[in-house]
Amino acid sequence: MLWTALVVIAAIAFFKFPVFRKAILIVVCALVLIVLVYFAKDKHDTEVSKELVRVDQLAFMDMTLGPETYGSSYKLIGRVKNNSPYAVYDIKARIRVLDCNAQSHCDVVGEENTRIGPFLPPGQVRDINDSVFFDSGTRVRGQFQWNYEITEVSARVP
């Protein structure tokens, strides 16, 4: 009930008093400007975070990928060391499952872009133990092989 009264009073004031109209316009413009500046800064910060750490500054060790006991899920296990001066908070990878025959011809039967790894402070090592979900058509008939490619690293100053 109170809100209804406030809306009616604001509507009357908006049409009856030009000063109130100008004040509302200034407040709305200021809010829109603040939101636009926030989104522009956030976009800039996100782009800068992707340029702080190069892929070659991360050392991936003992990486294995194997099927889990249910569905088309695979378990990615390994370690990663951050050799950069920045804290890494996001690593994106493209992981491919290959079906290879006796002549070493391989077909890609599954490909997934996924986030891997935990928060990684500079100079430290963390274990990777993540599930990777492929679509239900990921089935290997011959020899199972896989590979990965790091596609993006996001970091920030610690």
Order of alpha helices (4+ residues) and beta strands (2+ residues): alpha-alpha-beta-beta-beta-beta-beta-beta
